[in-house]
Amino acid sequence: MTKDKKLPDEEKYATLLDFDKVFCFDLAKVKKPEVDKKIKKLAELREKYRKEKQWQKADEIRKEVEKTGYLIEDTEQGPKIRKK
């Protein structure tokens, strides 16, 4: 169910928290790891280049981000940054 690409992330999270009430894992207490500000800035710059159709510059930034241990995933809701 949580792999459904049509279901917004917020709705997936709410569903998981509902299940958690049954299984008592206390998932609501788990904090999402923060993405480094430098990585966020690079992702924003990459998105700017993508909108300007400067694909080579956008790809260079993606590679730079990957060297730091993060991936940028392009989604319908915009770019998502996650650890490798």
C-alpha positions in Angstrom: 0.0 0.0 0.0 2.8 2.5 0.8 4.4 2.0 -2.6 1.3 3.5 -4.3 2.6 6.4 -6.3 -0.8 8.0 -6.6 -1.2 8.3 -2.8 0.4 11.5 -1.4 3.2 11.0 1.1 1.2 12.7 3.8 -1.6 10.2 3.4 0.9 7.3 3.5 2.4 8.6 6.7 -1.1 9.0 8.3 -2.0 5.4 7.3 1.2 4.1 8.8 0.5 6.0 12.1 -3.0 4.4 12.1 -1.4 0.9 11.8 1.0 1.9 14.5 -1.8 2.4 16.9 -2.5 -1.4 16.6 1.1 -2.6 16.5 2.5 -0.1 19.1 5.9 0.6 17.5 5.7 4.3 18.5 6.6 5.4 15.0 5.3 8.9 15.6 8.2 9.4 18.0 10.8 8.5 15.3 12.3 11.7 13.8 13.1 11.9 10.1 16.8 12.5 9.6 17.5 16.1 8.5 19.2 16.6 5.1 22.3 18.7 5.2 21.6 22.4 4.2 24.3 22.2 1.5 22.6 19.2 -0.1 19.3 21.0 0.0 20.8 24.1 -1.7 22.4 21.9 -4.4 19.1 20.2 -5.0 17.4 23.6 -5.4 20.1 24.7 -7.8 19.7 21.5 -9.8 15.9 22.0 -10.0 16.5 25.5 -11.3 18.8 24.1 -14.0 16.3 21.5 -14.9 13.6 24.1 -15.3 15.9 26.1 -17.6 16.6 22.8 -19.5 20.3 23.0 -18.7 20.5 19.2 -18.4 24.3 18.9 -18.3 24.6 21.3 -15.3 21.7 19.5 -13.6 23.4 16.1 -14.1 26.7 17.5 -12.7 25.0 18.5 -9.6 23.2 15.2 -9.2 26.6 13.4 -9.4 28.1 15.8 -6.8 25.2 15.1 -4.5 25.6 11.3 -5.0 29.3 11.6 -4.0 28.1 12.8 -0.6 25.9 9.7 0.0 22.6 11.2 -1.0 20.3 10.5 -4.0 17.9 13.0 -5.7 14.8 11.3 -6.9 12.5 13.3 -9.3 8.9 12.8 -8.5 5.6 14.5 -9.5 5.7 16.4 -6.2 9.2 17.6 -6.9 12.7 16.4 -6.1 13.1 14.1 -3.1 16.4 13.8 -1.3 17.3 10.5 0.5 20.3 8.7 1.8 21.8 6.0 -0.5 
